[in-house]
Amino acid sequence: MARFTPTLLALGIGTSAAGAADLDVSVGEPFTISASRDYHWFPTLKQISSERLLAAIWCSYDEINPETARTAFCATDDGGATWSAPVPEADAGHSWARLADGSCLWLSYMTLRISDTVASCRVGRSIDGLDYHWSTGAVDFSPMRVPHLTKGAARMLFARSILTMPDGSLVATMYGRFVDDVRDRSIVVRSTDGGSRWHYLSTIGYLADIGGEGLNEPCIAATSSGDLVAIMRNESGEPLWTARSSDAGKSWSDPQPIPTARGVFPDIIRMSSGLLACSFGRPGCKLMFSSDDGASWSDPVAVFDGPSTYYTAIREVEPGKLLYIHDVIPGGWKNELPEGQQNEIRGVHITVAAP
């Protein structure tokens, strides 16, 4: 059992936080969701109900190549106690949501450049969350212009989050570069037709002089007040950055670093208690919390420190109980596996309570 205290941030919106309460956090025993000697890494979680979830897995080399992208998912109907064998998909990306009508929406990671301002994407839809019908959607970045990245891909990628807004529209996070950008930027796009067509809404964060990659891999969550809080990557081993919107994503506060949280690919959720939880990694797989809508964050708790991409995901499966997943890659980035070992997608349950 570990207890954590907050780091106060100055976001420009909601800076007068009283501070996050101390929390008792208990990390359970790890378990294997899936294993393979092929590429089996970069996992994400899609939550259909409290008990039914998908663990999505990237099954290709780490590159932007729409022609070779392969993914798979494993399903659980008991909150993570047991899992199905992997079900193959093509480029089924990180961005997924259960919509207000109960159906599920899944977007590709990559987009294909059509023109200076438009790219196509793959749109998956499912009634039960398990069987998906895929069609072609579009993203209109006007008035911004998007360059070509490689092999037909546009230089804008869908990140994690898709949220349903009070007016019924959807907002999703993306990252990449527009023409003339010298660093990555994180953006929000909006859909009014259920996720087939998307339009550029706003930039969460762009800092030309930040160094490293820029601000990328964004995720967003709605707070108890209705504000949106974003967490973004800058560079492996460097602080995560955060920004806030009080107008449904139309504008954002100036991005600020979170000094105690360093890593990549954050995943943020609001728990049933109103607590915000955020997983991230590199170095290590970690987890942090906020009880004041993201104005301050606890010191991180370590979950795993072995060989991994340190890409992580979390969902709440019971009140106060998180499912946390990550990969284990004994063969490293080139998948040079020792004899008798496999890559794994691994899970662990974590309980969170006030002292």
GINORFEN-V641576 format. One line per field, one symbol per residue. ss: DSSP state (@ for helix, = for strand, . for the rest). burial: # if it has 16 or more other C-alpha atoms within 10 Angstrom, else .. Layout:
ss=???
burial=???
This chain:
ss=.===.===..............=====...======....=======.....======............======..........===......===.....====....==....=========......========.....=.===..==.=========.....=======.=.....========.....=========........=.=======.....======.....=======..........=======.=======.....======...======.....===..====.......=======..========..............============.
burial=..#########.......#####.###...#####.#.##########..###########..###..#########.##..#..#..###########....###########.###########..##.#.#..#####....####..#############.....#########....#########...############......###########...##########.#########.##.########..###########..############################.##...##########..############...#.#....###########...
